[in-house]
Every structure is written in structure tokens, then in C-alpha cells.
Amino acid sequence: MKSRAVATTVILMLVLASCGARLTREQRLAGIGTGAGGTAVGPGGVDASGSPIPGATGTAGPGGGATSGPGVSGPGAVPAPPGGNGGATDKGVTATQITLAVASDLSGVQGGLFKSTHQAMSAWAAMINSTGGLFGRRVKLQLRDTQAKDTSNQAAVQDSCDDSFALVGSMSAFDGGGASAGEACGIPDVTAITVNDKRAKAANVYPVYPVRADKIPIGTANYIKEKYPSVIQNAAMVYLNAGVTKSNAVQRAKAYESVGFKFRYYEVQVLEANYTPTVQRMKDDGIKYVSMVANYQSIQKLLAAMEQQNWFPEVRDWDSVAYAQPFLTCGGGPCTAANGSLIFTNTTLNEEAAGNPELQLYQQWLSRVAPGAKPDYFGFYAWSAGQLFAKVHKDVGAKITRKSFLAGLKDVHSWNGNGLHAAHDIGNKIMSPCFLYLEVKNAKFVRKDPASGFMCNKGPVVNT
């Protein structure tokens, strides 16, 4: 969620995949199985292995789906219409079941990278099935591992073309690999977050968060300029020397420079253990503002070096990658160096779940399917993808086809996941300009601005 006024989500994914950085604790927690090679799952009262989900009621039917029982209602669940649902209306659709695929990186250079998308979609399917499914059809998931490889992504998309109605909630650092295959077969692809422009712009792809290389929200730059005008002439952009991180760092810096920032660039190696020389250079250069394009562990190392030298620039500004509980801890205790950090994001906050019914719904069903797991940035957008699928399916009707569903997606121009994130223009594939800022205080994430919701008037999405 990190309200990425910049397409930094892209960076995080590729950095993690390419440098082997550790996962967050939440991402390592128990989930719903490996999904390697494509695992068929029929959630709804049962987990991936067919065992009952604690607290879920209902009688398990074929494929593990619940055929009766109250369950917990959620947006999108709709009964079968009078006269039937049309039966087998398209690939992956029968009178009793609709098959969807989730193709995300689970193994590869960084194990479990986007496991939370499989967990979120399994939680969503369990919720939908507990209420009887969509137009009388239970959701069956094909959970596929794209292994952080172009070739594996292509294979997973091709398999999904053959056995699933749509791809929903997927997340892969190398999603460009499946772009051509998906576009050729016409499978609807409601990706959680796109990484590569080729995938984002494919005719069959409508991302929930449409990250693109040619567009960046500029609101966060204007916010910093407004709140801390004295720092923008002495800004530092630090980035890992890993694949796309440099180009994304330059893209963000150039966008910020369009509103008056002046940057110096500082490159660090992916496995660099000693950030002291980089911090000393920034100190000597009179830096007052710093941002870093990297995983949160690298940002922690940068902050630790600042603390060791008893020097911090006035503004330390990170994107959503830093909004992870492990960012607040160092060596088992509070990470005091993180205090004072600013973090921007475009999703709701776990700390504010009490006032967000949709987040409560997601948390409840996630705890049933993956006990101990916590919602994270990628999971937020995967759950939202499931809810978007349900909404469009409901709008299109029971006799759904790939063609009619894609037409329905194209007509969605404001989608916020029922309150999980800022509203993106799905049909035009344009990300929201809205964001919020957090601050780290006493090793806790605290909302800074605005008092509630998002800021949407600080600047538009600009072409880059």
C-alpha cells in the first residue's frame, strides 16, 4: 500500500527477488501450502488439505467447498438465479464451480516472496464459498508458483489459460514473462499489482494497483515540499545496485525534481554490510532529506549507520516497504534508529482495523485459512482483487464469459477494495494520486497525515 506516489512497489518486488533479502516475519508464517506446480483448492469450510477450518461451518461438498451453513457474509456472494446459472458458459466454468488461478512467486531466489497473495485469495474463496458461492458456483483455486522466473510465469499463465476462467490476485517479480501468453488466450487477469509494463498494458490485464513505468503520483513530493520546504534543495536518493532499482530511483527523483527537489545519488551494493561510508558522504554533502529505493532491511542498515554516527538528516522518507512490523525491531528489541521515519502508503492501516469492516473481514478469514498470518501490502491487493472479481461477476451476471467479464472490468473506474486502499481507475489502468503518511514514534507506526483517510489533493499522477 505504500501510497506510492511512485511506482516503488515494483522496486521492492524485484529487489527482494534479486538480492535474496529476508522475508518479513508475517510472510514466513504458516500459510496454505506450497502451491508448487499448481494446486487445486476448493476452500469454504475446509483448508487446502481438506481439513475443517476452525470456526467455519457447513458441510463439505465436492472439491471441499461448503454447500450449507451460515458462514460469514461478505461482499460479492450471490445466490443462484431462478432458472439456473447457464451451466458451462466458458473455460473454467461449470454449473457448480468456477475455477480461478493465482500465479505468484513462492519459490526461487527468495522463497515465499508473495505467499501472502495465495493466503489472501484462499481466505477470500473460503468466505465466498461459505455463503454458497457466486451464482451457485463454488470458487476453486489453482495456486501456482511462478518461481521468480520469466519462463515459470509464462508456463503458469499458459496453464491457467487452459484450465481457469481468470487469473485473480497474482503477484510476480517477473510478471512480464506471462504477458504475451495471457493476451493471446484472452484470459481475464485481475493482477494484484503489476511489476512490468508489458504485463500492465496487455489487453487482458486489469491490475487492482496499476503500477506503470510511465506514470507516477506526485502528491508525496508536494507534501514534503509543503511541510519541510528547507530540505528539498539538499536531497539524497539512495538505491541498491540491483536490476530495476536504479531506474526506479532515477524515475522517482526526476518526478520530485519537477516540483523543486535537487538530488544527489548514492549507490550501495546489494550485500553491502557497511553503510558508514555512504552516511559519511551524505553528512559531508549537507544532506537534509533522504529516501531509499530498497527493501526494509537495507533501510534499517542505513538508519543504523546514521545512529552510530549520531547524525540524521531532517527528513527520512520511505515508501510502503518500511510499513512492516520487523522494520520496528532490531536484534530482538526496538529499533530506535527508525524513530522519526516518515512512511507513505496508499492502503488502510492494520492499526485501524477496528474502524474498517472490510479489513476485519479479511483478517477473520485469513486467520481461518492461514492461522497466525497477518495482512500485508501484497495480501491487501490480492484480497481486493478477489472482491473486484466478485463485484464485476455480479454486474455481468450468471452467464459469465471471458469477453463479458473483461468488458465489465473496463467499466470500473473507481475501486478501493471496499475501503482497503485508495481508489484506482481500473478500466483506464491509472493509479490513484491519494496517499497517507505514517511516522515511527517509540518503535510504533503512528498515523501522521491526514487525520483519517487519504490525501488526494496534493498533486496528480504525472507522465514520466
C-alpha positions, 0 to 999 in steps of 0.5 A: 500500500505504500501510497506510492506516489511512485511506482516503488512497489515494483522496486521492492518486488524485484529487489527482494527477488534479486538480492535474496533479502529476508522475508518479513516475519508475517510472510514466513508464517504458516500459510496454505501450502506450497502451491508448487506446480499448481494446486487445486483448492476448493476452500469454504469450510475446509483448508487446502488439505481438506481439513475443517477450518476452525470456526467455519461451518457447513458441510463439505461438498465436492472439491471441499467447498461448503454447500450449507451453513451460515458462514460469514457474509461478505461482499460479492456472494450471490445466490443462484438465479431462478432458472439456473446459472447457464451451466458451462458458459466458458473455460473454467466454468461449470454449473457448480464451480468456477475455477480461478488461478493465482500465479505468484512467486513462492519459490526461487531466489527468495522463497515465499516472496508473495505467499501472502497473495495465495493466503489472501485469495484462499481466505477470500474463496473460503468466505465466498464459498461459505455463503454458497458461492457466486451464482451457485458456483463454488470458487476453486483455486489453482495456486501456482508458483511462478518461481521468480522466473520469466519462463515459470510465469509464462508456463503458469499463465499458459496453464491457467489459460487452459484450465481457469476462467481468470487469473485473480490476485497474482503477484510476480517479480517477473510478471512480464514473462506471462504477458504475451501468453495471457493476451493471446488466450484472452484470459481475464487477469485481475493482477494484484499489482503489476511489476512490468509494463508489458504485463500492465498494458496487455489487453487482458490485464486489469491490475487492482494497483496499476503500477506503470513505468510511465506514470507516477503520483506526485502528491508525496513530493508536494507534501514534503515540499509543503511541510519541510520546504528547507530540505528539498534543495539538499536531497539524497536518493539512495538505491541498491545496485540491483536490476530495476532499482536504479531506474526506479530511483532515477524515475522517482527523483526526476518526478520530485525534481519537477516540483523543486527537489535537487538530488544527489545519488548514492549507490550501495551494493546489494550485500553491502554490510557497511553503510558508514561510508555512504552516511559519511558522504551524505553528512559531508554533502549537507544532506537534509532529506533522504529516501531509499529505493530498497527493501526494509532491511537495507533501510534499517542498515542505513538508519543504523549507520546514521545512529552510530554516527549520531547524525540524521538528516531532517527528513527520512522518507520511505515508501510502503516497504518500511510499513512492516512490523520487523522494520520496528525491531532490531536484534530482538528489541526496538529499533530506535534508529527508525524513530522519526521515519516518515512512511507513505502508503496508499492502503488502510492501516492494520492499526485501524482495523477496528474502524474498517469492516472490510479489513476485519473481514479479511483478517477473520478469514485469513486467520481461518485459512492461514492461522497466525498470518497477518495482512500485508501490502501484497495480501491487501491487493490480492484480497481486493482483487478477489472482491473486484472479481466478485463485484464485476461477476455480479454486474455481468451476471450468471452467464459469465464469459471471458469477453463479458467479464473483461468488458465489465472490468473496463467499466470500473473506474473507481475501486478501493477494495471496499475501503482497503486502499485508495481508489484506482481507475481500473478500466483506464489502468491509472493509479490513484494520486491519494496517499497517507503518511505514517511516522515511527514514534517509540518503535510504533507506526503512528498515523501522521497525515491526514487525520483519517483517510487519504490525501488526494489533493496534493498533486496528480499522477504525472507522465514520466 
